[in-house]
Amino acid sequence: MNKYQILMHVKDIFLLFDGKPKLVGYYQTLKIEADSSEQAELKAVEKIRNDDEIKSMWIKERQKEPPIIFAEEIVEVEEFNKDISGDESGRAFYPAKHWWQFWK
């Protein structure tokens, strides 16, 4: 099996932060073992969908369309980077803005 580090991107998801619903996106790097990069991407998407921490924060009632989940970058590696924590909980959140909101 090959080893991959995958930078995942989740866009337009309503999450609860400090008791307030916010439309956000986030990036997360995952370590995946798979036979191919395509299979690694599918496993990474499934891992994001089944993330219990995000599920507990997700406000499904506010979601008009499902969040967009995709791989930004897939890199095959010999060994997994030691700088990435084993629990893979590190996420970089950003506020979601649509094109018409950039002038505000």
N, C-alpha and C positions, 0 to 999 in steps of 0.2 A: 504494500500500500504506500502511496505517496503522501507527503505532508504538505499542507497548504496553509498559508496565512491569508485570510480574506478580510478585506475592509468592506463591511456591510453598511448600507445606507437605508435608513427608514425615514420616509417622508410623510408629512401630514397625518400625524397621529395625535389624538386628544388624550393627554395624560394629566393626572392630578399632581400638582406641585404646591406644597404648603397650603393644602386645602382648596386650591383654585384650579379649575380646568384651564389648560393651555394647549393650543395647537402648536406642536413642535415637530422637529425632526431630530435624528441623531445618527451618529456614526459609531460603529463598534467593530473592533478587530477580533476575529475568531480563529482558532486553530482547529483545523479539520483534517482527518485522515480519510483518503478516498482513492479510488483507482484512476480517476481523471478529474480535470478541473471542472468539467460540467457536473459531475457527480458531487464534487466538493461544494459547488455553488448551491445545488439543491439541498444538501445536508445543512448548509449554513442558513438558508432561508427557513428550513424547518426548525432549526434551533432557535432562531429569532421568534418564530410564531409560537413556540412552546416555552418561551421565557416566562417563568412564574412571577418574577419581580415586575416585569413590564405588564403582564396580565393583571396584576393587583392594582396597578396605577391607571390602567386604560379605562376611559369613559366611553364605552361602546355606544351609549344613547346619543352622544354628541356627534358621532362619526356618521357622516352622510355617505361617504364612499370609503372602502377599505384603505388602510395605509398602504403606501407603495414600499416594497421591500426588494432591494436588488444589491448585487455585488458591484462595488466601485472598482475594486482591484483584487486580482487573484494572483498570488505569488507562490510558486512551488519552492519549498525550502528543504535543505538537508536535515536541519534540526529546527525545532521551534525556538523562536526568539525568547530568551530568558527575561527580557524586559516586560513582556506581556504577562500579566498575572495568570496563574493557573485557573482561577475561577471565571475569568473573562467578563467580569462585571463592569469593567471600565467603559463608560459611554461618554461621548461628547454630544451634549444636547445643544440645540439652537432654536430660537423662535422661528416658526414658519411664517413666511410672508409671501403673499401673492404679488404678481407684477404691479398691480394697481396700488399696492400699499407702500411701495418704495418712495413715493413722492410725499408721504406724510411724515 
